[in-house]
Amino acid sequence: FVRGFLVMLIPMLITIVVILIHHAILGFKFDKVQKAMSGLYYNHVDYSTVISMFFPLLIVAWPLTRGKGIIVRTILLGIILIFMAGIGFSYARAAVIGVIFAIVIGLAMRMRLVNFIMPSFYAVIILLLVYMVPNNKYIDFRPDYNKTFMHKNFTDHLIATFRGKDMSSMERLYRWVAAIRMSNDRPITGYGPRTFYYYYKPYAVTSFQTYVSRNKEKSTTHNYFLYMLVEQGWPAMILYAILIYVIFAKAQRIYHSFKDRFYRMCTIGLAMVIAVGFINNFFSELIETHKVAALFFIPLSLLVLLDKKAKEEKEQEAA
């Protein structure tokens, strides 16, 4: 676990430092963040997702370095601050929300409350749909085409998000509405892999269009639940929803099965990694990208190993 942590940390840390230096040269400007990637990541969303998903492992590493000496703890603190700067200057809202959600998951696991988190999350989404869909209530939230654009300042970007005048947020709504309407025609099988772009525009509501609705980059739903719904139908979306719930429930059980503090911290750290990924994935379909996919599937496989380890520990105690 420690070797794997270092193998991923060192190159990731180097990329953050390089990107921060490039971004500093550009004045840390919000509209220059894509240019600062310097080819190391596809865009600032991939970058922010990767470093924010790894960040919880640094949080759990901090208490594990207690007693390791002032030098080790100082180095780790410096790394944590660099990661925080990387997340902050990536200007990605989902990454920040993801870290907050991960902390909530970590605390809930320790208090044996994590089984209530995902059902509550899903309940809120269902209630929102129940409010929006009947009588086409969602139409009231359509953007003003001439007043919805990409801002050059991050503060303005955040303010516009809450006012419903941020282009990226409104474009998501445009595609989410189209995806939900598409699912009515093929609810069980979906339209197949990588097909959203080729089918969604006739289902879109024109009043939700923005300046980027031409979608030259051929991007998709920007929500993994809807991505599953459109491509593979209701069964796939429901399975993904169940999977996320099972991951956290299983992680909580593993965490409380261990007496070994190191493995307990590893378990909670891995669950928090997946929690950050879940939030980022709620606003994109990032499991389809190799860097993010690795940080989703590796923690899953390690939780399987930890489950086995916890069972072995119990068998040894019984013996």
Solvent accessible surface area in square Angstrom, and as a share of the most:
residue,aa,sasa,rsa
1,F,92,0.38
2,V,87,0.50
3,R,192,0.70
4,G,39,0.38
5,F,41,0.17
6,L,79,0.39
7,V,100,0.57
8,M,54,0.24
9,L,8,0.04
10,I,98,0.50
11,P,70,0.44
12,M,15,0.07
13,L,35,0.17
14,I,100,0.51
15,T,26,0.15
16,I,0,0.00
17,V,56,0.32
18,V,51,0.29
19,I,3,0.01
20,L,27,0.14
21,I,96,0.49
22,H,65,0.29
23,H,2,0.01
24,A,48,0.37
25,I,135,0.69
26,L,44,0.22
27,G,49,0.47
28,F,65,0.27
29,K,113,0.48
30,F,22,0.09
31,D,69,0.36
32,K,74,0.32
33,V,6,0.04
34,Q,88,0.39
35,K,139,0.59
36,A,0,0.00
37,M,4,0.02
38,S,54,0.35
39,G,75,0.72
40,L,62,0.31
41,Y,14,0.05
42,Y,180,0.69
43,N,35,0.18
44,H,36,0.16
45,V,43,0.25
46,D,12,0.06
47,Y,3,0.01
48,S,1,0.00
49,T,0,0.00
50,V,6,0.04
51,I,0,0.00
52,S,0,0.00
53,M,1,0.00
54,F,0,0.00
55,F,16,0.07
56,P,1,0.00
57,L,30,0.15
58,L,0,0.00
59,I,58,0.29
60,V,12,0.07
61,A,15,0.12
62,W,78,0.27
63,P,23,0.15
64,L,40,0.20
65,T,20,0.12
66,R,156,0.57
67,G,78,0.75
68,K,130,0.55
69,G,39,0.37
70,I,139,0.71
71,I,126,0.64
72,V,66,0.38
73,R,48,0.18
74,T,80,0.46
75,I,104,0.53
76,L,12,0.06
77,L,81,0.40
78,G,29,0.28
79,I,20,0.10
80,I,21,0.11
81,L,100,0.50
82,I,55,0.28
83,F,0,0.00
84,M,103,0.46
85,A,33,0.26
86,G,0,0.00
87,I,13,0.07
88,G,38,0.37
89,F,70,0.29
90,S,0,0.00
91,Y,27,0.10
92,A,10,0.08
93,R,53,0.19
94,A,20,0.15
95,A,0,0.00
96,V,70,0.40
97,I,83,0.42
98,G,0,0.00
99,V,19,0.11
100,I,101,0.51
101,F,25,0.10
102,A,1,0.01
103,I,76,0.38
104,V,66,0.38
105,I,0,0.00
106,G,5,0.04
107,L,101,0.50
108,A,7,0.06
109,M,0,0.00
110,R,146,0.53
111,M,126,0.56
112,R,152,0.55
113,L,78,0.39
114,V,1,0.01
115,N,59,0.30
116,F,133,0.55
117,I,37,0.19
118,M,1,0.00
119,P,63,0.40
120,S,61,0.39
121,F,46,0.19
122,Y,45,0.17
123,A,45,0.35
124,V,95,0.54
125,I,52,0.26
126,I,103,0.52
127,L,122,0.61
128,L,90,0.45
129,L,77,0.38
130,V,93,0.54
131,Y,123,0.47
132,M,39,0.17
133,V,77,0.45
134,P,69,0.43
135,N,152,0.78
136,N,89,0.46
137,K,71,0.30
138,Y,40,0.15
139,I,47,0.24
140,D,92,0.48
141,F,94,0.39
142,R,121,0.44
143,P,14,0.09
144,D,67,0.35
145,Y,97,0.37
146,N,116,0.59
147,K,111,0.47
148,T,0,0.00
149,F,95,0.39
150,M,93,0.42
151,H,27,0.12
152,K,157,0.66
153,N,76,0.39
154,F,49,0.20
155,T,82,0.47
156,D,67,0.35
157,H,8,0.03
158,L,64,0.32
159,I,77,0.39
160,A,6,0.04
161,T,40,0.23
162,F,179,0.75
163,R,171,0.63
164,G,22,0.21
165,K,78,0.33
166,D,0,0.00
167,M,19,0.08
168,S,25,0.16
169,S,22,0.14
170,M,15,0.07
171,E,7,0.03
172,R,36,0.13
173,L,52,0.26
174,Y,6,0.02
175,R,3,0.01
176,W,48,0.17
177,V,17,0.10
178,A,0,0.00
179,A,0,0.00
180,I,62,0.31
181,R,101,0.37
182,M,0,0.00
183,S,5,0.03
184,N,113,0.58
185,D,88,0.46
186,R,100,0.37
187,P,52,0.32
188,I,116,0.59
189,T,101,0.59
190,G,5,0.05
191,Y,19,0.07
192,G,19,0.18
193,P,107,0.67
194,R,150,0.55
195,T,26,0.15
196,F,0,0.00
197,Y,53,0.20
198,Y,148,0.56
199,Y,83,0.31
200,Y,0,0.00
201,K,85,0.36
202,P,117,0.73
203,Y,51,0.19
204,A,11,0.09
205,V,24,0.14
206,T,104,0.60
207,S,45,0.29
208,F,3,0.01
209,Q,69,0.31
210,T,4,0.02
211,Y,94,0.36
212,V,61,0.35
213,S,9,0.06
214,R,165,0.60
215,N,2,0.01
216,K,159,0.67
217,E,114,0.51
218,K,100,0.42
219,S,25,0.16
220,T,7,0.04
221,T,0,0.00
222,H,43,0.19
223,N,6,0.03
224,Y,14,0.05
225,F,23,0.09
226,L,22,0.11
227,Y,4,0.02
228,M,21,0.09
229,L,6,0.03
230,V,1,0.00
231,E,9,0.04
232,Q,88,0.39
233,G,0,0.00
234,W,113,0.40
235,P,62,0.39
236,A,14,0.11
237,M,30,0.13
238,I,82,0.42
239,L,119,0.59
240,Y,15,0.06
241,A,19,0.15
242,I,88,0.45
243,L,69,0.35
244,I,0,0.00
245,Y,73,0.28
246,V,71,0.41
247,I,8,0.04
248,F,1,0.00
249,A,25,0.19
250,K,80,0.34
251,A,0,0.00
252,Q,18,0.08
253,R,104,0.38
254,I,1,0.00
255,Y,7,0.02
256,H,43,0.19
257,S,18,0.12
258,F,2,0.01
259,K,154,0.65
260,D,57,0.29
261,R,114,0.42
262,F,64,0.27
263,Y,48,0.18
264,R,65,0.24
265,M,26,0.11
266,C,16,0.10
267,T,0,0.00
268,I,8,0.04
269,G,0,0.00
270,L,10,0.05
271,A,0,0.00
272,M,10,0.05
273,V,1,0.01
274,I,0,0.00
275,A,0,0.00
276,V,0,0.00
277,G,6,0.06
278,F,2,0.01
279,I,9,0.05
280,N,4,0.02
281,N,4,0.02
282,F,29,0.12
283,F,59,0.24
284,S,7,0.04
285,E,22,0.10
286,L,10,0.05
287,I,22,0.11
288,E,89,0.40
289,T,41,0.24
290,H,145,0.65
291,K,73,0.31
292,V,4,0.03
293,A,16,0.13
294,A,39,0.30
295,L,6,0.03
296,F,8,0.03
297,F,110,0.46
298,I,74,0.38
299,P,5,0.03
300,L,38,0.19
301,S,57,0.37
302,L,46,0.23
303,L,11,0.06
304,V,105,0.60
305,L,100,0.50
306,L,1,0.01
307,D,16,0.08
308,K,126,0.53
309,K,82,0.35
310,A,3,0.02
311,K,103,0.44
312,E,67,0.30
313,E,35,0.16
314,K,113,0.48
315,E,118,0.53
316,Q,133,0.59
317,E,100,0.45
318,A,92,0.72
319,A,120,0.93
